[in-house]
Amino acid sequence: MSTGTLHDASRAEFEAWWQTDGQYSRAGGGDYEKTFAFNAWQASRKAERDEIISELAGMTCNNATARSAVKECIATIKEMK
């Protein structure tokens, strides 16, 4: 999956959240408020990704294939925006 595709998927996730929940927790719910909500949403997602990376990096894998898979997961998560 390319970084562009990851970015598009992330934007789609935000739009789904905005339609179901986000716009109702912001006064006005217009484009101005949506911009601030998007930036906050991205920051919270980064914190979640950083926590997952930290947990994966702390895993002990005795199998070379498992170690490789963990490294690949970490690299993929780091690509996400």
C-alpha positions, 0 to 999 in steps of 0.5 A: 500500500503506497503512502498516498493510499494510506493518506487517502484511507486516513482522510476517509476515516476522518470524514466518516468520523466527522459525519457520525460524531465530530461535527456535533462536538464542534460549535458550528461544524463548518469548514473552519471547525473541521480544519481544527478537528482534522488537525487534532484528529491527526495528532491523536492518531499519531499518538496511537501509532507511536504507542503501537510502534513502541509496543511492537519494538519491545516484542521479543521474537525468537523466530527470524520470520516473526522478527521480520514481520514485526519490522515490516509492521513498524515500517508500515505504521511509520509511513502512515500520516 
